[in-house]
Every structure is written in structure tokens, then in C-alpha cells.
Amino acid sequence: MRLKPLLGQITVYTVLIAGSAIMAFPFYWMLATSLKSPQEAQQAVPVWVPERLKPANWAAAARLGAQGGSMWWGGYRAGRSVVLRVYTGEKGPEPVVTIPTPPAAFSDPRADNTRIETAFEDGWWEVTLTNGGQESFRLLPVRLRIAKSYPTYRLELQPDSISSRGEDWELSWSNLAPGVLGYVLHNFREAWYAAPFGRYFFNSFFTALTQVLGGLFIAAMAAFALARIPFPGKEFVFSLIIATLMIPGEVLLIPNYILLSRLGWLDTYYALIVPWLASVFGIFLLRQFYLSLPQDLFDAARIDGATYWSQLWRIALPLSVPGMVTYGIFTFLGAYNALLWPLIVTNSPEMRTIQLGLQAFIGEAGSDYGALMAASTLSILPIVLGYFLAQKQFVQGVARSGIK
Amino acid sequence: MGTRLALYLGLGVVAVLVRLLWELRFAGAGSYALAAVAALAAGLWAIQGKPLPLAWLGLAIGLAGTVAGYGLPWLSLLIPLGVFVGYWGWARHVSEKDLGAFWGWALVWPAVGLLLVWQVIPAFYALWLSFLDRFNFIGHSRFVGLLNYEILLTRDPLFWKAMGNTFWFVAFTVPIGIGLATLMAILLNEKVKLQGLFRTLYFLPYITALTAAAAVWDWIYNPEFGFLNWLLGTPGFQWLSTPEGIFARILRPLGINLSGFWAGPSVAFVAVMAMSIWHFLGYQIVVLLAGLQNIPKEYYEAAELDGASWWQKVRFITWPLLSPTTFFLFTLSLIGAFQVFTQVLILTPTGGVLQDTLTLALYLYNKGFRDSNFSYASALAVVVFIMILVLTLVQRRVLERRVTYEA
């Protein structure tokens, strides 16, 4: 098909680009928000490029991070001093620096053991925070009050939030000694520490991979028998399998929940894996593949004395790799992205899959959208990376599902 | 013998399944004993004529499994294992046809067994539960026949609310989704540059988990700081907690007041739908693109020779020849609409203001797992099952006639 050359081409590209911009926007917005401080995320006019992505801030973050701990991840180690310079030009009222204590804490060793010295040098205030205690900390939150009477002032590291307090401006940093990575990925690190995402990822990967491998094994055996072995009762088995296709997932939620509870399997990996091991989709897909292989291959193997078992393993399986990849991708996606089933059959935090962990985190994070978007980004990262690595397989697998 | 071997194996597996049912309190010890004895008897029958040492060993293992299975359920797996030990001895003395019978069943049993235990039996169990009164883990429940169905269909406004929402969901997302996807797929199929890049971008939402995607849209819809309100210049608009129907909202300035079902889906539910269309569009585009690429080029060349316009080619070649794919997507979206859950739970955790975003799946979850009323939820599930079944059949009958399968 050819459109009327130029005008048509322009229309096509305009529509396609506009469409892809809408499709991609939520991803951009998720990523951008995940790099913002709370105040930046809650601007009336959207901030397109977060402060944390600006290289000018990275140098300061690295220097301050190196003072407190390491250049990459920063920190506030015992015995270290972090020096913040506030360039004011002239000497006016002394800025007041405090370390905010978490609400509802009896004592805060970080604030109690920090020595704060403020001195005026040539045109700037030099604020030195020294960790005099024995304990090291991951973060150094700092609050600084500076008089509004200064016409201008400049800071090395942009504060995360600025608010007005009477005669002063109150500037605050969630971490004054972040290091480069600790600065850019602040929300990611905080989200990672706020909930056991490592455990969630393990649960998701473990259950999804087991489902893929176990399901593949079971589906390959059944598909091979249905495609290549004549046996009495084959039609019956086949129609039974087709019949199960008609049962929607909702019908199975309650009875399977009861079965699992009677087996004592609730809140275990079994509950997440076993009910979905046998996949009708997989059986159909692989059967289609095996049917398309030439019969001669199997006859030759039979004459050479190969049993059905070794025909399956030596001939059918190696020749159906594309089908198995399609099945694997779909099953993995389904298991990794599932929310309803894990929500029903697990209840302890240790058994949560990543989606369930994210759902719980949404409840806990409240209005900290930076951390929330960081957690969301983390949760989709493995799938998106996998998609970019095996794009062809993903797309072909989906396309194949639509063609009879 | 031969098929006797398959029978022996089959009865062995059945014995294991019955042992499992006993464990699940669906069957008694007696039925297990019966099944196990039947399996062993079939074994003896299979052995007849060719009594080999390994066959006897297999039978002995089966017997041990039967006994041990009384105490530890999983030890009943020794019964089918015994069949394989026996087979090892027999293999050389068995005809080709009998080998097929044995291996065929041996290979399908794991899948069939799992499907029976986790899909077929539970489906019937759900049906049975729906006839009971308030079945849950506490106390006894009695058989009440169709009471749950009667309450559900005649006295439960929430069920009809959820049905109405499902209807609107289909009525909005299916035509808009398929329409947009068809447009995009046709445009992508024009030899555009960077086709791969476009396809990647369009497909990306589909592989993202709904949970994360919904979290992002929740943030975009945020009334105070959300991007959408900034874009549309409607600060403070509560996208996800406005229960007013959109038809009512649009027509109110004209002096027309609509209420109930005819007020249309609530603003909040339309927001959920927009997110769902975004999520599913990439899948539809990729499937349609594959369908488009299957249409032979000759048709277009012939049409061009006859001087057909671009639109004529789309209307008279692409659309009819794409109809099997469109039909497939239509069926899939229809079934999918009955299962909308995740995005609703994340965007409107309680089912929205006045339950305006309640979907059937969410209602089922609420009834079953928040109110712990398993029987009522089962009745709901059975009704959904029947509806999907009827709709699919009607679709087959009515719509599929218009589908052009052959080029």
C-alpha cells in the first residue's frame, strides 16, 4: 500500500509519534518521579527534568559523599566530617543548622552525637557537621535556616525542599552526604530499605521459574503423547483438556483456596506454583509444534529402537524450542505479573511476590510518590530488561497467539 | 495384555488421586482401599501369562505403597511407580501397539491428573458450594438449593451494579481499543521507518505488570499534584473518586438529567478504562500487525491496478481479511472484561465511591475473601461462568458469520 506521497507520510508519522508519546509518557513520568524529591514531585507545574539528574549537582553530591563515607553511596560514618558551604557574599545573620529527629523517637544518636560548627570564611558560611559518636549512618538529613535578609545565597547541593518560616527560609536535605549514586537513586535506595524487596523478587522469580520449567515438562509430555502416540482414550483426554479451557479463572478461586487450606498449603510456595502447573495453553501450543514435525523423523528413530521417551527428549523437544520460548515467556509474564492469586493464598510478608509487595507498599508509602514510583520502576525492571534482550521472541510469541 | 498395562497404570494413578481426595475430605478411607485393590488386581491381570520377576517386584512395590499410603498420602505414589518397575521387565515382550497405549497414558497422566485436581474437580466443587448456605471455615452449612442464586439475581443491587459496569467496560474498551489498534497497526504496516521502535513503545505497557502500571496512573490522576489535572487545567479534579456517570455529566448542561444505569459509567470507572486500554493496546496492535502481514500483497497490487484509493483498499481488502483476527481479539477482550481486577483494586481500593468501579471479579473477591462467604461468591462465579459460556456461543453464532476466514 502506498499513500499519496508527502502529505500521507506526514500524517502517518504524526499519528504514530503522537500515539507512541502517549503510550510512553507514563513510563517517563514514573522514571522522572522516581528521581524527584517529595517537594519536586508535588509542584503545581510539572518538573520535566528532576534536580537529581543535573550533572552540576553530581559533583557536589560526590564531594559531600566522599567526606561522609564514599563517593558513590555516601554515608555518615563515625568520625567523619561533612562540610557544607553557603555562599552569601557578605556576613549577615548566622545560619542555623539542625539534624531533624524522626517523629516519635526518644533519642536520636545521629543528632545527639553530631558536632555542628559554623564559621564565616571569605564570602561563605562554612558549616561542619562531625559525627562524634561510634555509630555510622546511611543518611545525613539536614535542616538549615537562613535569614531572608540575604539578597542572594548559593548552595553547593540543591536542597530537597525550601519553605518559608517567618524571617527565615528553611532548606532541607534528606541526605546531605549522598555520593553520586546515593544522590540520583535516593528514592530507589530508600524504597529498597523500606520493604524486603529482595525477598519479594526472590519469591516472584522462584515461583515463576518453577512454574515455567515444571509446566514445560508436563505440557511437553502430554503434548507429545497427544500429537505422536496412538493410544486408546486419546480423544477422551483431548476433549477433557479442551473442556477445561472453558472454565474461567474466577470459578477456581474459591474451591482452590479451600483445597489449599485443607492441604495446609496456604501461605507456602506450593500454593503459588502447583495449581497452575498444568497449562492447557502450553499443551495446545506444543502439540501444534509436534504435529508440524515430519513423521519420518519419528519413524526413523523408532526403527533405530528409540523409545517414545527418548523420541520426546531427543527429537521433539530440541525441535520445538521456539514454541517452548513462547510458552516460557507467557507463563513467566503471567506468574510474575499476577496479583489476585498471590493476594488470596499468601498472607505473611515473607511469602509476598513482587506485585503483592508493591501493592502493600502503595498502602504504606502514602504520599511519598518518589519512593512509590521508584518501587514501581524496580518491580517492572526485570521484565522490561528481558523484553529488550529478547524482543523478537516476545513479539513473535504474542503474534503467534493470535493466529489460529 | 497391552491395554491391560495402561489400565494398571491408570488405576494406579486413580488410587493416588483418591488418596488425595481422602486427604481433602472428599472421599473416605474405604474408597482409597477400593481403588488401591482395583489397581493391584489390574496389575495381577496384566502379569497373567508373562510372569516376570520385575513385574512381581513392581506389584510388591505397589502393595507396599498401598499400605504406606494409609499413613503418609504421598507414599501412595509408589503404586504407579511399581507399574514402571514392572514395565521395565515387560518392555521387550510387549507389542508396538501396547507400548503406545502404555506410553500415551504415562505421558498424559501428569497433565490430566493436575487438571483434574486443580480445575475440573474444583469447578464442580464450586457448583456444589453455591448450593450451600454461608459456607466458610466456621460451623456447618446446610443445603439451600438455589437460594444464593435467587438472592444474587433478584435482591442484590451490587451484583447488578457490577454487571452494569462490566457492560460499560466492554462497550467502551473493546470498540475503542480495537479501533485504535487497527488504525495504529495499519499505519505501522505502511513501510514506515523505525517500525521496530514504534512497535517496542506501543508494546511496552502490555508487558508491564498491571500493579505498577496502575500505581503510575494513580499518580497521573492525582487530584492535587497529578499530571493530568495540570495538562487539562482542572486543578483538584478528583478523577478516581467522582461517582457521577459520564453521560449524566455531559448532558446535564443541556438540561437532561440521567440517573442509574443510563447515567453511564462513572468518571472514575472511565479513568480505569483509559488505563486498561493503554495497557492492552500494544497486544492488540502486535496481533493485528501479524494478521495484516498475512494478507497477500497481490490483492493490494490488483486493487492498485484498478485505481482503488487508500481508503477503498482498507475498507474492502484489509478490513474483511483482518476480520478473523479482530474476532479473536473481540472474544478475548470480552472474556477479559469479566476478569478486570488488578487495576480497579489499585486505583480504587474499595471499589470506588458508592461502589461505582465495582467489577465482577472485585465483587467476587470482596464476597469470598473479605466477607468469607464462599457459597455466595461461588454462586457469583457460576453465574459469570454461564454468562461467558453463553456470550461465547452467541458470538460464535452471530458474529462469526460475518468473519471472512478464507482469502
Contacts between the chains, C-beta under 8 A, distances in Angstrom:
chain1	res1	chain2	res2	distance
A	1	B	189	7.5
A	1	B	190	6.1
A	1	B	300	5.5
A	1	B	310	6.7
A	1	B	313	6.0
A	2	B	190	7.9
A	2	B	304	7.8
A	3	B	190	6.4
A	3	B	310	5.7
A	4	B	310	7.5
A	8	B	310	7.3
A	12	B	187	5.1
A	12	B	190	5.7
A	12	B	192	6.2
A	13	B	192	7.1
A	15	B	183	7.5
A	15	B	184	7.8
A	15	B	187	5.9
A	16	B	184	7.3
A	16	B	187	5.7
A	16	B	188	6.9
A	16	B	192	6.6
A	16	B	198	5.5
A	19	B	180	7.9
A	19	B	184	5.8
A	19	B	202	7.1
A	20	B	198	5.6
A	20	B	201	4.1
A	20	B	202	6.3
A	22	B	278	7.6
A	23	B	201	5.4
A	23	B	202	5.4
A	23	B	204	7.0
A	23	B	205	6.2
A	23	B	278	6.8
A	23	B	281	7.1
A	23	B	282	7.2
A	24	B	201	5.0
A	24	B	204	7.0
A	26	B	205	7.4
A	26	B	213	7.0
A	26	B	216	4.7
A	26	B	217	6.5
A	26	B	220	6.5
A	26	B	278	7.3
A	27	B	204	6.6
A	27	B	208	7.9
A	27	B	216	7.8
A	29	B	216	6.5
A	29	B	219	7.3
A	29	B	220	6.3
A	29	B	227	6.0
A	30	B	212	7.7
A	30	B	216	4.5
A	30	B	219	7.7
A	33	B	219	6.5
A	41	B	225	6.6
A	42	B	224	7.3
A	42	B	225	4.5
A	43	B	225	7.3
A	44	B	225	7.8
A	44	B	230	7.3
A	44	B	235	7.6
A	45	B	230	6.8
A	46	B	227	5.8
A	46	B	230	5.7
A	218	B	110	4.9
A	218	B	111	5.1
A	218	B	114	6.8
A	219	B	111	6.6
A	221	B	107	4.1
A	221	B	108	7.2
A	221	B	110	6.3
A	221	B	111	7.0
A	222	B	107	6.2
A	222	B	108	4.7
A	222	B	110	7.2
A	222	B	111	3.7
A	222	B	112	7.3
A	224	B	107	6.1
A	225	B	103	6.9
A	225	B	104	4.7
A	225	B	105	7.7
A	225	B	106	8.0
A	225	B	107	3.8
A	225	B	108	4.8
A	226	B	108	6.8
A	229	B	100	5.1
A	229	B	103	5.7
A	229	B	104	4.2
A	229	B	107	7.1
A	230	B	97	7.8
A	230	B	100	5.3
A	230	B	104	7.2
A	231	B	6	6.9
A	231	B	100	5.2
A	231	B	101	4.6
A	231	B	102	7.9
A	231	B	103	7.4
A	231	B	104	2.7
A	231	B	105	6.1
A	232	B	3	5.9
A	232	B	6	7.0
A	232	B	101	5.7
A	233	B	6	7.9
A	233	B	104	8.0
A	233	B	105	7.2
A	234	B	104	6.4
A	237	B	108	5.3
A	237	B	112	6.0
A	240	B	112	6.8
A	240	B	115	7.2
A	240	B	120	7.4
A	241	B	111	7.5
A	241	B	112	7.6
A	241	B	115	6.7
A	243	B	120	7.7
A	244	B	115	5.3
A	244	B	119	4.7
A	244	B	120	6.2
A	246	B	388	8.0
A	246	B	389	6.4
A	246	B	392	8.0
A	247	B	119	5.7
A	247	B	120	7.8
A	247	B	123	4.9
A	247	B	385	7.1
A	248	B	335	7.1
A	248	B	338	6.8
A	248	B	339	7.1
A	248	B	381	7.9
A	248	B	384	6.5
A	248	B	385	5.7
A	248	B	388	5.5
A	249	B	339	6.4
A	250	B	338	7.3
A	250	B	339	6.6
A	250	B	360	7.5
A	250	B	361	6.0
A	250	B	364	5.7
A	250	B	381	4.9
A	250	B	384	5.6
A	250	B	385	7.6
A	251	B	122	7.5
A	251	B	123	5.5
A	251	B	126	5.1
A	251	B	378	8.0
A	251	B	381	4.4
A	251	B	382	6.8
A	251	B	384	7.4
A	251	B	385	5.1
A	252	B	118	7.2
A	252	B	119	6.3
A	252	B	122	5.1
A	252	B	123	6.9
A	252	B	126	7.3
A	253	B	364	7.0
A	253	B	365	7.7
A	253	B	368	6.6
A	253	B	377	7.9
A	253	B	381	7.1
A	254	B	126	6.1
A	254	B	129	6.7
A	254	B	368	5.2
A	254	B	374	5.2
A	254	B	377	5.5
A	254	B	378	5.3
A	254	B	381	6.6
A	255	B	121	7.8
A	255	B	122	3.5
A	255	B	123	7.4
A	255	B	125	4.1
A	255	B	126	4.8
A	255	B	129	6.8
A	255	B	378	7.5
A	256	B	118	6.3
A	256	B	122	5.3
A	257	B	368	7.7
A	257	B	369	7.8
A	258	B	125	7.5
A	258	B	129	7.9
A	258	B	374	6.9
A	259	B	24	5.9
A	259	B	117	7.7
A	259	B	118	7.7
A	259	B	122	6.6
A	259	B	125	7.9
A	261	B	137	7.4
A	262	B	23	7.4
A	262	B	24	4.9
A	262	B	25	6.2
A	263	B	23	6.8
A	263	B	24	6.8
A	274	B	114	7.8
A	274	B	118	7.3
A	275	B	118	4.5
A	276	B	118	7.6
A	277	B	114	5.5
A	277	B	118	7.9
A	278	B	110	7.4
A	278	B	111	4.7
A	278	B	114	3.6
A	278	B	115	4.9
A	278	B	118	7.1
A	278	B	119	7.8
A	280	B	115	7.3
A	283	B	111	6.2
A	307	B	91	7.8
A	307	B	99	7.9
A	307	B	103	7.5
A	308	B	99	7.2
A	308	B	100	7.5
A	308	B	103	4.1
A	308	B	107	7.3
A	309	B	103	7.1
A	312	B	107	7.4
A	333	B	207	6.3
A	336	B	209	7.0
A	337	B	208	8.0
A	337	B	209	4.0
A	337	B	210	6.5
A	337	B	211	7.5
A	339	B	209	7.7
A	339	B	210	6.8
A	339	B	211	5.3
A	339	B	341	7.4
A	339	B	342	4.6
A	339	B	345	7.2
A	340	B	341	5.2
A	340	B	342	6.7
A	340	B	361	7.3
A	340	B	365	7.0
A	343	B	365	8.0
A	344	B	365	7.6
A	344	B	369	5.9
A	354	B	209	7.8
A	355	B	209	5.5
A	355	B	211	4.4
A	355	B	212	7.8
A	358	B	209	7.8
A	358	B	211	5.1
A	358	B	212	6.2
A	358	B	215	6.8
A	359	B	211	5.7
A	359	B	345	7.5
A	359	B	346	6.7
A	362	B	215	5.7
A	362	B	218	7.8
A	362	B	346	6.6
A	369	B	219	5.5
A	369	B	222	7.7
A	369	B	225	7.5
A	372	B	215	6.2
A	372	B	219	7.2
A	373	B	215	7.5
A	373	B	216	6.9
A	373	B	219	6.6
A	376	B	211	8.0
A	376	B	212	4.0
A	376	B	215	4.7
A	376	B	216	6.0
A	377	B	212	7.7
A	379	B	209	6.3
A	379	B	211	7.1
A	379	B	212	4.9
A	380	B	208	4.8
A	380	B	209	5.9
A	380	B	212	4.8
A	380	B	213	8.0
A	383	B	207	5.4
A	383	B	208	6.8
A	383	B	209	7.1
A	384	B	204	7.2
A	384	B	207	7.2
A	384	B	208	7.2
A	387	B	203	7.9
A	387	B	204	7.3
A	387	B	207	5.3
A	388	B	200	8.0
A	391	B	196	8.0
A	391	B	200	6.6
A	394	B	203	7.4
A	394	B	207	6.8
A	395	B	199	6.7
A	395	B	203	6.6
A	395	B	286	5.6
A	398	B	203	7.7
A	398	B	206	7.8
A	398	B	283	6.1
A	398	B	286	4.8
A	398	B	287	6.5
A	399	B	286	5.5
A	399	B	287	6.2
A	399	B	289	7.1
A	399	B	290	3.5
A	400	B	290	7.7
A	401	B	287	7.1
A	402	B	286	7.9
A	402	B	287	3.4
A	402	B	288	7.8
A	402	B	290	5.9
A	402	B	291	6.6
A	402	B	325	5.8
A	402	B	328	5.7
A	402	B	329	7.3
A	403	B	290	6.1
A	403	B	291	7.2
A	403	B	294	7.0
A	403	B	325	7.7
A	404	B	324	7.2
A	404	B	328	7.6
